[in-house]
Amino acid sequence: MSFSITGKTAIITGAANGVGLAIARHFADHGANVMFADMDEKQLSKELSDVPEDGNVRYFAGDLREKLTIANLLSATIDAFDSIDILINCCRQVKVTDPLDSEDDTVEELLQQNLMISLRLSQMVAKRMIKQSADEDEGCAGTIVNLSSIAARRSHPELLGYSVSTAALDQMTRSLAVALAPHRIRVNAVSFGSVMSASLQSALKDDANCRQDIEDHTPLGRIASGWEIAEAAQFLACDASAFMTGQIVTLDGGRSLLDSVATAAH
C-alpha cells in the first residue's frame, strides 16, 4: 500500500489561500507536480514568489466559470508537466442566504461556484485522463477529490445556498464515481467542518466567543488544521485508497455526530 504522490501531476483549484493553498503546498512538498489554480492572480503570485520557475510548481489565474478558461488551464498543465493524474476541486465560497427573499440570488451563485465549476472541470480533466491511459489495461487512470462540507447534511437557514450547493457536490461525487469507474478514474470527497484558515482566524479575532463555541460543539474539542485536510486529500489521491470511490470522507472532529445525537434526543 503506497501513500506516495511523487511524480504525479495535480491540478488544485482555490489554491491562492485557505484549505486549497494548504493542500497545494502539501502536495508539492510531497513530490507532486502541482498547478495552483485560482482567480486571484495577485495572491497566487505572492504565495509562490519564492518558487523556482523550473521546479514542480506552476500557477494559473483565471475565472473557471468560463469553459475556455478551463480548457486553457488544462493546456497549461499539460504543457508544463505532460499529463494530469489528480484533480482536487477546492474552489468554494460561503455566502449568507435570506431564505424568504425571492430576490436573493445566492443559491444560484453558490451552485455555480461550488458545484458547476467542479463538475465542468472534472468532466474535462476526466476526458484527458481517459485519453492518456488509452493504452493501459489496468491500474488507476486518475483520481478526482472534491472538497465538501458537513453543511451538506445540516440545516441552517442562513446557509441555505451553501448547504444546497455542497449537498449537490456530494451527489455529483457519487454519480461521477459510477460514471467514471469503467474508465478506472476514482472520485471521492472530503467533507469537513471548521478549519483554522485565514478567514476563520479573522473571525475568531472579531468574536471572542466563536472559538469556544466551535470547540464546545466538537467532540475532539479543537479546530482542524489545513494540513489535516491535505493529508486526507492525499490519501484519496494515492494508491492507498485504490479500491475506494464514490465516498464522502468526513473530517470534523465528530461535530456532525454530536449534532445528530442532539437532534435525535429532541
C-alpha positions in Angstrom: 0.0 0.0 0.0 1.6 3.3 -1.1 0.7 6.8 0.1 3.2 8.3 -2.4 2.1 11.0 -4.8 5.7 11.7 -6.0 5.9 12.4 -9.7 2.1 12.7 -10.1 0.6 15.8 -11.6 -2.2 17.5 -9.7 -4.4 20.5 -10.6 -5.6 22.1 -7.4 -8.2 24.9 -7.6 -8.9 27.5 -5.0 -5.2 27.4 -4.3 -4.4 31.0 -3.6 -5.4 30.8 0.1 -7.1 28.7 2.8 -7.5 25.0 2.5 -6.8 24.9 -1.2 -3.4 26.6 -0.6 -2.6 24.2 2.3 -3.4 21.2 0.0 -1.4 22.5 -2.9 1.6 23.2 -0.8 1.3 19.8 0.9 1.2 18.0 -2.5 4.2 20.0 -3.8 6.2 19.2 -0.6 5.4 15.5 -1.1 6.9 15.4 -4.6 3.9 16.0 -6.8 3.9 18.4 -9.8 1.3 20.9 -8.8 -0.7 23.5 -10.8 -2.0 26.1 -8.4 -5.2 27.5 -9.9 -7.3 30.4 -8.7 -8.9 33.6 -9.8 -6.7 35.8 -7.6 -3.5 36.2 -9.6 -2.1 38.7 -7.2 -2.4 36.3 -4.2 -1.1 33.4 -6.2 2.0 35.4 -7.3 2.5 36.5 -3.6 2.3 33.0 -2.2 4.6 31.5 -4.9 7.1 34.3 -5.2 9.9 32.2 -3.9 9.2 29.1 -6.0 11.8 28.4 -8.8 10.4 28.6 -12.3 11.8 25.2 -13.3 10.5 23.3 -10.2 7.5 21.2 -9.6 5.1 24.1 -9.1 3.2 26.4 -11.6 0.2 28.6 -11.2 -2.7 29.6 -13.4 -5.0 32.5 -12.8 -8.4 32.8 -14.4 -12.2 32.6 -14.0 -13.1 28.9 -14.0 -16.7 29.7 -14.5 -15.7 30.1 -18.2 -15.2 26.9 -20.2 -12.4 28.5 -22.3 -10.6 29.2 -19.1 -10.9 25.6 -18.0 -9.5 24.5 -21.4 -6.6 26.9 -21.0 -5.9 25.5 -17.5 -5.7 22.0 -18.9 -3.4 23.1 -21.7 -1.1 25.0 -19.4 -0.8 21.9 -17.1 -0.1 19.6 -20.0 2.5 22.0 -21.4 4.2 22.2 -18.1 4.0 18.5 -16.9 2.8 16.4 -19.9 -0.1 14.7 -18.0 -2.8 15.2 -15.4 -3.2 12.5 -12.8 -5.0 14.2 -9.9 -7.7 16.9 -9.7 -8.5 18.5 -6.4 -11.6 20.7 -6.6 -11.1 23.2 -3.7 -12.7 26.4 -5.2 -15.7 27.2 -3.0 -17.5 30.1 -1.5 -19.7 30.7 1.6 -22.4 33.3 1.5 -25.4 34.0 3.7 -28.8 33.4 2.2 -32.1 35.0 3.1 -34.4 32.0 2.8 -37.5 34.2 2.5 -36.2 36.7 -0.1 -37.2 35.7 -3.6 -34.7 38.3 -5.0 -31.8 36.6 -3.2 -29.6 35.0 -5.9 -27.1 33.3 -3.6 -28.4 29.8 -4.2 -27.7 30.2 -8.0 -24.4 31.9 -7.3 -23.2 29.1 -5.0 -24.4 26.4 -7.2 -22.3 27.9 -10.0 -19.3 28.4 -7.7 -19.4 25.3 -5.5 -20.9 22.8 -8.0 -20.7 23.7 -11.6 -17.0 24.7 -11.7 -16.1 21.4 -10.1 -18.4 19.5 -12.5 -17.2 21.1 -15.7 -13.5 20.8 -14.7 -14.0 17.2 -13.6 -15.6 16.3 -17.0 -12.8 17.9 -19.0 -10.0 16.5 -16.8 -11.6 13.0 -17.0 -11.5 13.1 -20.8 -7.8 13.9 -20.6 -7.2 11.1 -18.1 -9.1 8.6 -20.4 -7.1 9.7 -23.4 -3.7 9.5 -21.7 -4.4 6.0 -20.3 -5.9 4.6 -23.5 -3.0 2.1 -24.0 -3.2 0.8 -20.4 -5.4 -2.1 -19.3 -5.1 -1.9 -15.5 -4.3 0.5 -12.7 -5.8 3.8 -11.8 -6.2 6.2 -14.7 -6.7 9.2 -12.4 -8.3 10.5 -9.3 -10.6 13.4 -8.5 -11.2 14.7 -5.0 -13.9 17.3 -4.2 -13.9 19.5 -1.1 -17.3 19.5 0.5 -18.7 20.5 3.9 -20.7 19.0 6.7 -23.2 21.8 5.9 -24.5 19.4 3.2 -26.1 17.3 5.9 -27.2 20.1 8.3 -30.0 22.6 8.2 -29.1 26.2 8.9 -31.5 28.8 7.3 -28.8 31.4 6.7 -26.6 28.8 5.0 -29.3 27.6 2.6 -27.3 28.3 -0.6 -24.1 26.8 0.8 -25.9 23.7 2.2 -27.7 23.1 -1.1 -24.6 23.5 -3.2 -22.4 21.2 -1.1 -25.2 18.6 -0.9 -25.3 18.7 -4.7 -21.5 18.4 -4.8 -21.7 15.2 -2.7 -24.2 13.7 -5.1 -22.1 14.8 -8.0 -19.2 12.9 -6.4 -21.2 9.7 -6.2 -22.6 10.0 -9.7 -19.3 10.7 -11.3 -17.7 7.9 -9.4 -20.1 5.4 -11.0 -19.9 7.0 -14.5 -16.0 7.1 -14.5 -15.4 3.7 -12.8 -15.3 1.8 -16.1 -12.5 4.2 -17.2 -10.5 3.5 -14.0 -11.0 7.0 -12.6 -11.9 7.3 -8.9 -13.9 10.2 -7.5 -14.2 10.9 -3.7 -14.8 13.9 -1.5 -13.6 15.3 1.8 -16.4 16.8 3.9 -15.1 19.0 6.8 -16.3 21.4 9.4 -14.2 24.2 10.9 -10.6 24.6 9.7 -8.1 27.1 11.0 -7.9 29.1 7.8 -7.1 32.8 7.5 -10.8 33.7 7.2 -11.6 31.8 10.4 -8.6 33.3 12.2 -10.0 36.7 11.3 -13.5 35.7 12.6 -12.0 34.5 15.8 -10.3 37.8 16.4 -13.6 39.7 15.9 -15.6 37.3 18.1 -14.0 36.1 21.3 -16.7 33.5 21.9 -16.6 32.0 18.4 -13.7 29.6 19.1 -15.1 28.4 22.3 -18.5 27.8 20.7 -16.9 25.7 17.9 -14.8 23.7 20.3 -17.8 23.1 22.6 -19.7 21.6 19.7 -16.8 19.4 18.5 -16.3 16.2 20.5 -12.5 16.3 19.9 -12.5 19.8 21.3 -10.5 21.6 18.8 -10.4 23.1 15.3 -8.8 21.2 12.4 -5.6 22.5 10.7 -5.2 22.8 7.0 -2.6 20.0 6.8 -5.1 17.5 8.3 -7.4 18.2 5.3 -4.4 18.0 3.0 -3.4 14.6 4.3 -6.9 13.3 3.8 -6.9 14.6 0.2 -3.5 12.8 -0.3 -5.0 9.5 0.9 -7.8 9.8 -1.5 -5.5 10.7 -4.4 -2.9 7.9 -3.8 -2.8 4.2 -4.3 -3.6 3.5 -0.6 -7.2 4.2 -1.5 -7.2 2.3 -4.8 -10.4 0.4 -4.2 -12.3 3.4 -2.9 -14.6 5.5 -5.0 -17.8 7.5 -4.5 -17.2 8.1 -0.8 -17.7 11.3 1.2 -15.0 11.2 4.0 -15.9 13.3 7.0 -13.2 15.2 8.9 -15.0 17.3 11.6 -13.7 16.0 14.9 -17.1 14.3 15.5 -19.1 17.6 15.2 -21.7 16.2 12.8 -22.1 13.1 15.1 -22.8 15.4 18.1 -25.4 17.4 16.1 -27.1 14.1 15.0 -27.2 12.9 18.6 -28.6 16.2 19.8 -31.2 16.2 17.0 -32.3 12.7 17.8 -32.6 13.5 21.5 -35.1 16.2 20.8 
